[in-house]
Amino acid sequence: MVVMLPSRNTAIGASLLLVIRLLPLSLPPHVPHILHHIRTSGYTLLRDPHHNKGLAFTEKERDAHYLRGLLPPAVLNQDLQEKRLMHNLRQYKVPLQRYMAMMDFQERNERLFYKLLIDNVEELLPVVYTPTVGLGDLGCQGMGIPVGKLSLYTTLGGLHPSVCLPVTIDVGTNNEQLLKDEFYIGLKQRRATGQEYAELLHELMCAVKQNYGERVLIHGTTSVVLAELIASLKLVGGSLAELTFLFLGAGEAGTGIAELIALEISKQTKAPLEETRKKIWLVNSKGLIVHSRMESLQHFKKPWAHEHEPIRALVDAVQSIKPTVLIGSLGIGKTFTKEVVEAMTSFNFLTLLICAGFGLLERTLNHYANVRSSFWEINLIVG
């Protein structure tokens, strides 16, 4: 079983996200037979997304399952169906329209939906997940996030969709617009924090382990990034406390990752958290987060405002801070330019580049798109 939880500092708002595998990692031998044994027919079969094949039903299958008169006469194989669907999707100019069309199709023909994703992964994953699904404080309306995560798990990890279940836990919202909305269906209260939040998660995890056993894995962006850092130490040597970190992106996701790193260093060295934060620098759209910007910063960015002269460009921040690790938590593409990478490698024998969140896939493609050609020339570790 897999349970996925984001940090409370991520920009998902009121929803904690769980993805729970209800069956063992490898399906028992008899399961595929059960999954492919169609017991319904006619209109009911066409309404079953797990078994509906649409126009891909053969002439014999249409006779066997009483589908005559319920489908157009044409028979299209999956490849032709996929070609037709991609043509239709590309007619939409707004990503959200593509997302709505994809979700509607998932409800009708699950098998073809995942074939579409697998064969067109770079084009469609940003549609069914971030940035199209969107982040921010969505309150209880964040179910698109775990549903999108499950699409990744099936498309990239090979998990059968029937063994995955998306769950959203509503812990309130700080979104004023939602709190004042008479049609909002979630809890109209401020988000739970501190001890109340911790007790809720503890109760949840105890219940999950009680029901599904000890095979519970907590997965979240912050923990994955920290795990990558710890694993990379086997190559670069030393400890986390010896590294200097520079983040591109200072949203709640980036600051949440930064906080976990600072906490881990504090745990290892027994140093105060305020001290370990000084090894971590953040850059946002307005430049390096520094003390002189304190009054204009959101509350979650203020702990990262260190004493330093203002710097606007990322490459200038790299040259001044001289970080060992460069972490991207921004959805904008092509920001780790050749100049940035070369600046990092000018003072590091081994350079660590890590992209967080969905960027573990999509942002990696975006950030590094324009420096891939020079990878063989430099000592680069990409996470």
C-alpha positions as a Python dict, from the first residue, in 0.01 Angstrom:
ca = {
    (1, 'M'): (0, 0, 0),
    (2, 'V'): (118, 348, -79),
    (3, 'V'): (4, 659, 107),
    (4, 'M'): (100, 996, -34),
    (5, 'L'): (94, 1306, 184),
    (6, 'P'): (216, 1652, 98),
    (7, 'S'): (380, 1876, 354),
    (8, 'R'): (146, 2119, 522),
    (9, 'N'): (365, 2388, 366),
    (10, 'T'): (290, 2287, 9),
    (11, 'A'): (67, 2508, -196),
    (12, 'I'): (-225, 2271, -212),
    (13, 'G'): (-436, 2462, 37),
    (14, 'A'): (-687, 2284, 252),
    (15, 'S'): (-652, 1938, 108),
    (16, 'L'): (-418, 1670, 232),
    (17, 'L'): (-377, 1406, -31),
    (18, 'L'): (-366, 1032, 10),
    (19, 'V'): (-312, 777, -259),
    (20, 'I'): (-374, 429, -122),
    (21, 'R'): (-286, 106, -301),
    (22, 'L'): (-547, -142, -188),
    (23, 'L'): (-379, -453, -335),
    (24, 'P'): (-22, -590, -333),
    (25, 'L'): (232, -433, -571),
    (26, 'S'): (217, -730, -810),
    (27, 'L'): (-131, -855, -892),
    (28, 'P'): (-208, -1221, -817),
    (29, 'P'): (-212, -1442, -1131),
    (30, 'H'): (-592, -1471, -1131),
    (31, 'V'): (-657, -1095, -1119),
    (32, 'P'): (-586, -1012, -1486),
    (33, 'H'): (-829, -1289, -1586),
    (34, 'I'): (-1097, -1139, -1362),
    (35, 'L'): (-1031, -788, -1489),
    (36, 'H'): (-1068, -897, -1852),
    (37, 'H'): (-1372, -1117, -1804),
    (38, 'I'): (-1658, -897, -1913),
    (39, 'R'): (-1985, -992, -1743),
    (40, 'T'): (-2193, -700, -1865),
    (41, 'S'): (-2332, -634, -2210),
    (42, 'G'): (-2518, -382, -2418),
    (43, 'Y'): (-2567, -32, -2283),
    (44, 'T'): (-2425, -129, -1940),
    (45, 'L'): (-2097, -238, -2098),
    (46, 'L'): (-2062, 90, -2286),
    (47, 'R'): (-2110, 276, -1956),
    (48, 'D'): (-1832, 77, -1786),
    (49, 'P'): (-1502, 268, -1834),
    (50, 'H'): (-1296, -33, -1725),
    (51, 'H'): (-1418, -250, -2013),
    (52, 'N'): (-1563, -14, -2271),
    (53, 'K'): (-1359, -13, -2593),
    (54, 'G'): (-1585, 215, -2794),
    (55, 'L'): (-1541, 171, -3168),
    (56, 'A'): (-1259, -80, -3105),
    (57, 'F'): (-1512, -356, -3033),
    (58, 'T'): (-1479, -611, -3315),
    (59, 'E'): (-1773, -742, -3515),
    (60, 'K'): (-1772, -1065, -3311),
    (61, 'E'): (-1759, -874, -2981),
    (62, 'R'): (-2049, -655, -3088),
    (63, 'D'): (-2257, -965, -3156),
    (64, 'A'): (-2148, -1141, -2837),
    (65, 'H'): (-2222, -843, -2612),
    (66, 'Y'): (-2538, -716, -2783),
    (67, 'L'): (-2383, -393, -2905),
    (68, 'R'): (-2549, -383, -3246),
    (69, 'G'): (-2736, -57, -3286),
    (70, 'L'): (-2557, 101, -2990),
    (71, 'L'): (-2238, 190, -3181),
    (72, 'P'): (-2170, 343, -3522),
    (73, 'P'): (-2088, 76, -3783),
    (74, 'A'): (-1718, 168, -3814),
    (75, 'V'): (-1460, -45, -3635),
    (76, 'L'): (-1144, 146, -3533),
    (77, 'N'): (-842, -13, -3368),
    (78, 'Q'): (-681, 154, -3066),
    (79, 'D'): (-409, 321, -3270),
    (80, 'L'): (-661, 489, -3495),
    (81, 'Q'): (-874, 584, -3196),
    (82, 'E'): (-569, 741, -3035),
    (83, 'K'): (-481, 935, -3350),
    (84, 'R'): (-836, 1067, -3371),
    (85, 'L'): (-844, 1170, -3004),
    (86, 'M'): (-509, 1348, -3019),
    (87, 'H'): (-630, 1539, -3324),
    (88, 'N'): (-941, 1646, -3133),
    (89, 'L'): (-747, 1741, -2817),
    (90, 'R'): (-508, 1960, -3014),
    (91, 'Q'): (-800, 2167, -3137),
    (92, 'Y'): (-840, 2305, -2784),
    (93, 'K'): (-624, 2611, -2730),
    (94, 'V'): (-686, 2641, -2354),
    (95, 'P'): (-513, 2371, -2138),
    (96, 'L'): (-810, 2356, -1900),
    (97, 'Q'): (-1035, 2260, -2191),
    (98, 'R'): (-798, 1976, -2275),
    (99, 'Y'): (-804, 1866, -1911),
    (100, 'M'): (-1185, 1859, -1900),
    (101, 'A'): (-1196, 1659, -2225),
    (102, 'M'): (-939, 1412, -2088),
    (103, 'M'): (-1127, 1364, -1760),
    (104, 'D'): (-1452, 1311, -1948),
    (105, 'F'): (-1282, 1052, -2164),
    (106, 'Q'): (-1132, 874, -1861),
    (107, 'E'): (-1487, 820, -1736),
    (108, 'R'): (-1580, 646, -2063),
    (109, 'N'): (-1278, 445, -2182),
    (110, 'E'): (-1007, 398, -1921),
    (111, 'R'): (-788, 167, -2128),
    (112, 'L'): (-762, 409, -2418),
    (113, 'F'): (-716, 702, -2177),
    (114, 'Y'): (-397, 548, -2036),
    (115, 'K'): (-271, 443, -2379),
    (116, 'L'): (-312, 805, -2482),
    (117, 'L'): (-108, 921, -2182),
    (118, 'I'): (165, 661, -2219),
    (119, 'D'): (218, 729, -2589),
    (120, 'N'): (205, 1110, -2550),
    (121, 'V'): (357, 1151, -2205),
    (122, 'E'): (543, 1481, -2249),
    (123, 'E'): (247, 1651, -2415),
    (124, 'L'): (-34, 1529, -2191),
    (125, 'L'): (105, 1492, -1838),
    (126, 'P'): (114, 1871, -1792),
    (127, 'V'): (-255, 1862, -1889),
    (128, 'V'): (-379, 1600, -1642),
    (129, 'Y'): (-153, 1728, -1363),
    (130, 'T'): (29, 2050, -1284),
    (131, 'P'): (42, 2314, -1415),
    (132, 'T'): (-307, 2272, -1566),
    (133, 'V'): (-472, 2119, -1257),
    (134, 'G'): (-338, 2417, -1061),
    (135, 'L'): (-213, 2472, -709),
    (136, 'G'): (-307, 2717, -440),
    (137, 'D'): (-556, 2697, -156),
    (138, 'L'): (-835, 2503, -324),
    (139, 'G'): (-1004, 2397, -1),
    (140, 'C'): (-1185, 2067, -42),
    (141, 'Q'): (-1179, 2112, -420),
    (142, 'G'): (-828, 1977, -461),
    (143, 'M'): (-923, 1625, -567),
    (144, 'G'): (-776, 1690, -910),
    (145, 'I'): (-431, 1669, -751),
    (146, 'P'): (-448, 1306, -624),
    (147, 'V'): (-643, 1198, -933),
    (148, 'G'): (-364, 1346, -1144),
    (149, 'K'): (-105, 1173, -926),
    (150, 'L'): (-270, 840, -993),
    (151, 'S'): (-243, 908, -1365),
    (152, 'L'): (132, 946, -1315),
    (153, 'Y'): (155, 626, -1112),
    (154, 'T'): (-20, 426, -1382),
    (155, 'T'): (144, 595, -1680),
    (156, 'L'): (499, 600, -1547),
    (157, 'G'): (499, 344, -1266),
    (158, 'G'): (282, 75, -1423),
    (159, 'L'): (36, 49, -1132),
    (160, 'H'): (-303, -82, -1240),
    (161, 'P'): (-560, 196, -1187),
    (162, 'S'): (-801, -47, -1019),
    (163, 'V'): (-568, -83, -719),
    (164, 'C'): (-538, 291, -653),
    (165, 'L'): (-777, 518, -466),
    (166, 'P'): (-756, 900, -440),
    (167, 'V'): (-862, 1050, -108),
    (168, 'T'): (-886, 1415, -2),
    (169, 'I'): (-894, 1524, 362),
    (170, 'D'): (-1050, 1863, 427),
    (171, 'V'): (-870, 2051, 705),
    (172, 'G'): (-1026, 2389, 633),
    (173, 'T'): (-916, 2673, 408),
    (174, 'N'): (-754, 3016, 432),
    (175, 'N'): (-898, 3118, 97),
    (176, 'E'): (-1123, 3413, 179),
    (177, 'Q'): (-1316, 3378, -145),
    (178, 'L'): (-1408, 3019, -60),
    (179, 'L'): (-1496, 3104, 300),
    (180, 'K'): (-1744, 3367, 176),
    (181, 'D'): (-1885, 3152, -105),
    (182, 'E'): (-2238, 3038, -18),
    (183, 'F'): (-2201, 2743, -255),
    (184, 'Y'): (-1869, 2617, -113),
    (185, 'I'): (-1914, 2257, 1),
    (186, 'G'): (-1610, 2225, 227),
    (187, 'L'): (-1545, 2316, 591),
    (188, 'K'): (-1586, 2691, 633),
    (189, 'Q'): (-1310, 2734, 886),
    (190, 'R'): (-943, 2830, 891),
    (191, 'R'): (-695, 2556, 813),
    (192, 'A'): (-589, 2335, 1100),
    (193, 'T'): (-226, 2389, 1199),
    (194, 'G'): (20, 2298, 1472),
    (195, 'Q'): (-77, 2033, 1725),
    (196, 'E'): (-430, 1993, 1589),
    (197, 'Y'): (-289, 1921, 1242),
    (198, 'A'): (-27, 1680, 1377),
    (199, 'E'): (-285, 1488, 1583),
    (200, 'L'): (-511, 1451, 1279),
    (201, 'L'): (-228, 1304, 1072),
    (202, 'H'): (-125, 1074, 1356),
    (203, 'E'): (-481, 945, 1390),
    (204, 'L'): (-501, 898, 1014),
    (205, 'M'): (-174, 707, 986),
    (206, 'C'): (-265, 484, 1280),
    (207, 'A'): (-596, 400, 1111),
    (208, 'V'): (-426, 333, 777),
    (209, 'K'): (-170, 99, 935),
    (210, 'Q'): (-440, -74, 1138),
    (211, 'N'): (-645, -144, 828),
    (212, 'Y'): (-372, -214, 573),
    (213, 'G'): (-78, -338, 780),
    (214, 'E'): (282, -226, 808),
    (215, 'R'): (341, -184, 435),
    (216, 'V'): (277, 188, 441),
    (217, 'L'): (495, 434, 250),
    (218, 'I'): (454, 808, 308),
    (219, 'H'): (526, 991, -14),
    (220, 'G'): (551, 1364, -62),
    (221, 'T'): (749, 1618, -256),
    (222, 'T'): (953, 1735, 43),
    (223, 'S'): (1050, 1386, 154),
    (224, 'V'): (1145, 1282, -200),
    (225, 'V'): (1376, 1582, -242),
    (226, 'L'): (1540, 1519, 96),
    (227, 'A'): (1585, 1153, 4),
    (228, 'E'): (1754, 1256, -321),
    (229, 'L'): (1990, 1484, -131),
    (230, 'I'): (2084, 1216, 118),
    (231, 'A'): (2137, 963, -162),
    (232, 'S'): (2356, 1209, -355),
    (233, 'L'): (2593, 1239, -58),
    (234, 'K'): (2725, 896, -151),
    (235, 'L'): (2868, 1057, -463),
    (236, 'V'): (2967, 1404, -344),
    (237, 'G'): (3071, 1304, 8),
    (238, 'G'): (3033, 1505, 326),
    (239, 'S'): (2709, 1584, 507),
    (240, 'L'): (2401, 1797, 450),
    (241, 'A'): (2539, 2060, 688),
    (242, 'E'): (2837, 2114, 458),
    (243, 'L'): (2618, 2195, 157),
    (244, 'T'): (2482, 2534, 54),
    (245, 'F'): (2138, 2537, -107),
    (246, 'L'): (1983, 2778, -356),
    (247, 'F'): (1616, 2744, -451),
    (248, 'L'): (1461, 2881, -767),
    (249, 'G'): (1104, 2935, -651),
    (250, 'A'): (997, 3062, -310),
    (251, 'G'): (636, 2950, -299),
    (252, 'E'): (489, 2732, -26),
    (253, 'A'): (623, 2419, -199),
    (254, 'G'): (978, 2556, -214),
    (255, 'T'): (977, 2689, 142),
    (256, 'G'): (830, 2360, 264),
    (257, 'I'): (1119, 2166, 111),
    (258, 'A'): (1367, 2418, 249),
    (259, 'E'): (1220, 2382, 598),
    (260, 'L'): (1248, 2003, 591),
    (261, 'I'): (1613, 2027, 484),
    (262, 'A'): (1684, 2277, 764),
    (263, 'L'): (1508, 2051, 1016),
    (264, 'E'): (1713, 1749, 906),
    (265, 'I'): (2041, 1944, 935),
    (266, 'S'): (1933, 2067, 1278),
    (267, 'K'): (1855, 1710, 1381),
    (268, 'Q'): (2194, 1585, 1262),
    (269, 'T'): (2406, 1867, 1405),
    (270, 'K'): (2198, 1970, 1710),
    (271, 'A'): (2227, 2329, 1581),
    (272, 'P'): (1928, 2568, 1624),
    (273, 'L'): (1687, 2578, 1333),
    (274, 'E'): (1753, 2950, 1289),
    (275, 'E'): (2118, 2868, 1222),
    (276, 'T'): (2060, 2583, 977),
    (277, 'R'): (1826, 2802, 771),
    (278, 'K'): (2119, 3032, 695),
    (279, 'K'): (2264, 2767, 463),
    (280, 'I'): (1953, 2787, 245),
    (281, 'W'): (1879, 3072, 1),
    (282, 'L'): (1573, 3130, -214),
    (283, 'V'): (1513, 3323, -536),
    (284, 'N'): (1167, 3425, -656),
    (285, 'S'): (1040, 3633, -948),
    (286, 'K'): (1175, 3951, -783),
    (287, 'G'): (1519, 3809, -712),
    (288, 'L'): (1703, 3680, -408),
    (289, 'I'): (1503, 3673, -84),
    (290, 'V'): (1695, 3915, 139),
    (291, 'H'): (1634, 4103, 463),
    (292, 'S'): (1579, 4439, 291),
    (293, 'R'): (1265, 4293, 127),
    (294, 'M'): (1116, 4177, 458),
    (295, 'E'): (814, 4414, 463),
    (296, 'S'): (690, 4299, 121),
    (297, 'L'): (736, 3925, 182),
    (298, 'Q'): (459, 3675, 258),
    (299, 'H'): (483, 3525, 605),
    (300, 'F'): (620, 3188, 492),
    (301, 'K'): (908, 3354, 306),
    (302, 'K'): (1030, 3572, 593),
    (303, 'P'): (1240, 3304, 771),
    (304, 'W'): (1450, 3281, 454),
    (305, 'A'): (1530, 3652, 423),
    (306, 'H'): (1902, 3667, 498),
    (307, 'E'): (2139, 3961, 509),
    (308, 'H'): (2271, 4016, 157),
    (309, 'E'): (2264, 4278, -111),
    (310, 'P'): (1965, 4252, -349),
    (311, 'I'): (2024, 4033, -656),
    (312, 'R'): (1778, 4007, -940),
    (313, 'A'): (1901, 3738, -1181),
    (314, 'L'): (1942, 3371, -1092),
    (315, 'V'): (2282, 3344, -1255),
    (316, 'D'): (2406, 3639, -1046),
    (317, 'A'): (2270, 3476, -730),
    (318, 'V'): (2454, 3154, -820),
    (319, 'Q'): (2781, 3342, -870),
    (320, 'S'): (2742, 3530, -540),
    (321, 'I'): (2605, 3255, -311),
    (322, 'K'): (2809, 2974, -474),
    (323, 'P'): (2563, 2698, -381),
    (324, 'T'): (2646, 2330, -387),
    (325, 'V'): (2285, 2240, -466),
    (326, 'L'): (2044, 2417, -701),
    (327, 'I'): (1679, 2318, -648),
    (328, 'G'): (1398, 2418, -883),
    (329, 'S'): (1046, 2445, -739),
    (330, 'L'): (909, 2664, -1016),
    (331, 'G'): (680, 2558, -1301),
    (332, 'I'): (838, 2791, -1558),
    (333, 'G'): (1051, 2617, -1819),
    (334, 'K'): (1407, 2678, -1940),
    (335, 'T'): (1519, 2864, -1628),
    (336, 'F'): (1825, 2649, -1561),
    (337, 'T'): (2002, 2800, -1859),
    (338, 'K'): (2342, 2702, -1990),
    (339, 'E'): (2487, 3009, -1817),
    (340, 'V'): (2338, 2904, -1482),
    (341, 'V'): (2467, 2547, -1512),
    (342, 'E'): (2813, 2663, -1618),
    (343, 'A'): (2821, 2906, -1324),
    (344, 'M'): (2739, 2617, -1089),
    (345, 'T'): (3011, 2395, -1234),
    (346, 'S'): (3273, 2671, -1222),
    (347, 'F'): (3314, 2627, -845),
    (348, 'N'): (3176, 2274, -790),
    (349, 'F'): (3344, 1954, -904),
    (350, 'L'): (3003, 1786, -884),
    (351, 'T'): (2688, 1993, -924),
    (352, 'L'): (2352, 1883, -785),
    (353, 'L'): (2044, 1997, -975),
    (354, 'I'): (1708, 1889, -830),
    (355, 'C'): (1362, 1976, -954),
    (356, 'A'): (1081, 1949, -700),
    (357, 'G'): (712, 1861, -709),
    (358, 'F'): (580, 1744, -1043),
    (359, 'G'): (913, 1882, -1164),
    (360, 'L'): (1063, 1547, -1071),
    (361, 'L'): (937, 1479, -1423),
    (362, 'E'): (791, 1779, -1599),
    (363, 'R'): (1011, 2052, -1455),
    (364, 'T'): (1318, 1843, -1525),
    (365, 'L'): (1221, 1845, -1891),
    (366, 'N'): (1150, 2217, -1883),
    (367, 'H'): (1446, 2340, -1680),
    (368, 'Y'): (1706, 2137, -1864),
    (369, 'A'): (1565, 2160, -2215),
    (370, 'N'): (1828, 2405, -2333),
    (371, 'V'): (2134, 2255, -2160),
    (372, 'R'): (2095, 1887, -2242),
    (373, 'S'): (2341, 1916, -2531),
    (374, 'S'): (2622, 2015, -2294),
    (375, 'F'): (2563, 1753, -2022),
    (376, 'W'): (2857, 1541, -2131),
    (377, 'E'): (3095, 1833, -2088),
    (378, 'I'): (3027, 1888, -1716),
    (379, 'N'): (3011, 1691, -1393),
    (380, 'L'): (2637, 1708, -1333),
    (381, 'I'): (2405, 1510, -1110),
    (382, 'V'): (2041, 1558, -1205),
    (383, 'G'): (1771, 1464, -953),
}
